[in-house]
Amino acid sequence: MEASKTSSTTLRNAFGPKSLIFTSLILISITESLRLLQQEL
């Protein structure tokens, strides 16, 4: 039970406003790198 409780709290923290901005920045960087790779090919 404790393991599921900690996982739910980590998920809640993962979807916080700060991490949301962080994940969006990561997604933007990934898409930009993929775009550059496609241009090279």
N, C-alpha and C positions, 0 to 999 in steps of 0.2 A: 504493500500500500504506500509506503514512504517513497519508493522509487517513482511511482506514477505521480505522486504529489509533487516531487521535485521537478519532474519532467514538465508538468503542467505549469509550474511557476516559471521555469526557464522559457517555456513557450510564450507565456504572458510577457516576460521581460524582453524576449526576442521581438515581439510585435509592438514594443514601445515606440514612442515618437522618435527618440534618438536613433535606435537601431533601424527604424524604418528609413530614415535619411541615409544611414550608413549602407543599408542594403540597396537603396536606390542608386547611390553613388557607385557601388560595386557593379550593379547591372549596367549602368551607363558606360563604365569603363570597359566592361566585357563586350558590349555591343560595338563600342568604338574600335576596339582591337579586332573584333571579327570583321568589321567593315574594312579596316585597313588590310587585313589578310585577303579579303575577297578582291580588293583593288589590285593587290600584287599578283593574284592568280590570273 
